[in-house]
Amino acid sequence: MAAPSNFKRVLTYLQKSSQSTPILADFSQSIVDYYVTNGDICSVYPRLENKKLILFPPEPKKSVKIKRPSFCPFHNLTSELASQLSNDVKQRGVDVGVCVLLESHDGLVLLTRRSDHMRTFPRVWVTPGGHIENNETLHEACFRELKEETGLTVTSDMCQGSEVNILALWESTFPTKLSRGLPKRHHVVIYLLAQLDNPYTSEYLNKHIVLDPQEVSACAWINNDLVKDIVEQGNEEMKDIGKGHLDHYQQKNFQGYNYKH
């Protein structure tokens, strides 16, 4: 959901060693590049405190992966291109978003399609999520966004073992490639996994879905095979191929829902 007018952004801070002090992440630098010199993935220990997301060095049993696409604009941003960024953009810092990977008791994952008029990633299939409001925990933020976008009320008590854990982080940029323009947004997106207990199947939950047309134009429950199929197509093609597969899945399995004006 769009942030309220009095919303204070949660920004990303980086800490490379246990002895160092967290520093505000630079908008124009790749987060992954800060921690490793090679590759598109590394491990960090994320913690939300004092309205900041701090990425600490990895610790045993507390670390998760943060990944970026190989074509990440910030990894490929030259000093000449960086100089063309406006001051307003340069000073934005790296925002924080939260998404929930909601898995029904019958093993399906909920995806939503962003509305046509969204400023970033219109019509793209995503997991429900958005910003973190003042004084919210990660759990509270992801469940609030889920409620606002789909009408579903979910709590930790409805999940297996009453647990909702961080699955991974994604370094997100808009536009997604330099060939589509200079970066305007830079986010660390936190994905939380919520595996629902009995009786919360996709059929049960579908009866309670009420989409917000300002945010979401459709939703679908997909199985693990379809998730793997989409991922195997590669990051570059995921948007268009995913849409086609999801539309087919909705028609075949009657698990989709489209907002009707």
N, C-alpha and C positions, 0 to 999 in steps of 0.2 A: 504494500500500500504506500501511497505517496507520504512523505514525511510531513508532520504538522509544521506550522509556521514557526513555532518556538523550539523546534527540534535542534539539538546540539549533536553534531556528527561525532561518531566514535572513529578515531583514527588509529593507524597502525604504528607501533613503536618496535624498534629492533634492538636486540642485545646479542652480541656475538660471543661473549664469554661471561662466565659467572662473576668475574671481577669488574666488568664494565657497567656503565650506566645506560639504560635504554635511551635511544635517540629516535626522534621523529623520522619516519620513513620518508625519503625523498620521492616526490611524485614521479620524477623522470628516471628513477633507477629501478631495475627489476628486483623484486624481493629475493627471488632465488639466487640472482647474481651476488647479492650481499653475503650469502652464506657459502656458496660453492662457486668454483671457477669453471667447472665443466658440467654439462647435463642440464636437464630441465626439471629436475626434482631433487628435493632434499628433505631432511627431517628437522622439525622444530617442536618446541613445547609451547603451545598457545595458552595464554591466560588473560581473561578479561578482568581488569581491576582499575578502579578509579576512572571509569569511562574511557579506558584505553585498552586496545588489544596489544599486548606485549608478546612478541615472539622470542622466547628464550632459547638458548642452546638445547639440543635434545637431552632428555633424561630417561633412564630406564623405566619402561612401562607408562610413560607419560607423553611420549613423542608421537607425532603424526606426520604424514607426508604433506608437503606443499608442492604443487606442480603448476607448470605453465605450459602453453603450447610452444612448439619449436619456433613458430613465427611470431612470438611475443614481441610487440612493437618496442617495448622498453629494452629488451635484450639487443635489438637491432637498431636502436636509436643512436645516430651519430651526433657528435657535438654540434654540427651545423644544423641538423634538424631540431635538436633540443633548443637551440637559440631562437627558433621560430615559434616556440610555444609562448602564449601570452602569459603575462605575469600572474593573472588570476588563476590560470590553469597550473602554472608552476608551483603556486603557493597552496594548492588544494591539499597536499599530503595524499596518503593512501587510505581511502575509506574502507569500512568494514561492513560486510553483508553476512546474513545468516540464512541458510536454507535447511529444510527438513526433508530427508529421504524417508518418506512414510511408507512402510511396508505392511500391508494388510495381513491378517492371520492366515489367509490362503496364499500368501507369497507373492502378491502383486504390488508394484510400486506406483505411486500416484505422480503423474506429471500434469502440468497445466500449460496452456498456450497463452503467451502474453498478448494483450489486446493490440489491435492494429495501430492505435494512436500513441503507443508508448514511445518515449524519446529514445530509449536504448533497447536494442534487441526486440523490435516489434515482431509479433507472430512466431517467436521462437519458443519451442517446447522446453520447459525448465521444471525443476522441483519448486514447490512453494517456498517463498522466502522474501526477504527485504532487509530493511535497516533495523538497527537496535535503538530502542528509545531509552530516554534517561532512566538510569537505575534499574534497567532490566537485566536479568541473567540471559545467557544464551538460550536456555530452555524456554523461558518466558517469551523471548523475542520470536523464536521460530514457531511456537504454538499460536502466538497472537497473529502472526502473518498468515498462518494456515487458516485460522478462523476468519480473518478479514477477506481472504481471497476465495475460499471455498465454502465457508459456513460450517466447516467441521470443527467440533470442540474435542481436542485431544489433550490429555494430561499424561504425566509420567506414569501414573498409577495404571493406565490402560496398556502400558508397554510390558513386554516380557521382562521379568525381573525388576520391574519399575525403573528400568534404566534407559537413558537417552545419552548416547556417547558421541563425541566428535569422531567422525569417520576420516575426514581429510580436509585440506584447504586447497583452494584454487586461486591462482593469481589471474585476475580478470582485467581486460582492457577494452575500452570502447573508443573508436572503432577497433576491431579485432586485429587488423593488419595495417601496416604502414601504407600499403597500396590503396587503402580506403580513406586515408587522411591521417593527420597527426592525432595522437591520443588526447582525449578530452576527459576520460574517467579512468581511474585506477583503483581497483578494489582487491582486498583479500576476502574471499567468500568462504565462510565456515559451513561445512556440511555436517549435520547431525543425523544419526541413524536412529529412527524410532520404529521398532518392530512390535506391532500390536499383538496383544494376547487375544484369546477367545473371549467374546464372540465377534470381534471386530474384523469381519471379512470385508472384501470389496463390495459384495452385494449389500451387506448391512450398512456400510458407510455411504454407498451411493444414494440411499434413501434420505440422507441428511445433507447432501451437497446443495448449496445455493451459491452460485458463482457471482462474484462482483464484476459486472461488465466493464467497469472502469479499469480493472486490472487484468482480468482473465476472460478469454473468449471461449475456451473449451478445456476439458480435462480428460484424462484417460488413465486406466489402470493397465500396466504392462507387466509381462512376466520377464524372468531373468534371461531367457533365450533371446527375446527381442532387445533387451538392454545390450547384451553382448553383440548382437547383430548390428545395432546402431554404432556401437563403439568401434567395431572392426572396420567400419567404413572410413574411419579417420576423422580427425578434428575438422578438416577443411570442408568435408561434405556432410557433416552431421546434421546441419540445419535442414537442408532440403530432403535428404534421405529419411531422416527421422520423421519429418512431417508426413511423408507418404506412407511409411510403415504404420504410423500411429493411426492415420485415417483408415487404413485397411483393417487394423486391429479393432477399432471401434465398431466398424460395420460388421465384422465377423463375429465378435464376441459380446456385443451389446454392453460393453463396459465403459463406453465413452459418454460424455455429456457436453452438449454445445449450448451456449447461452442463446436464448431466443429473445429478440427485441420485442 
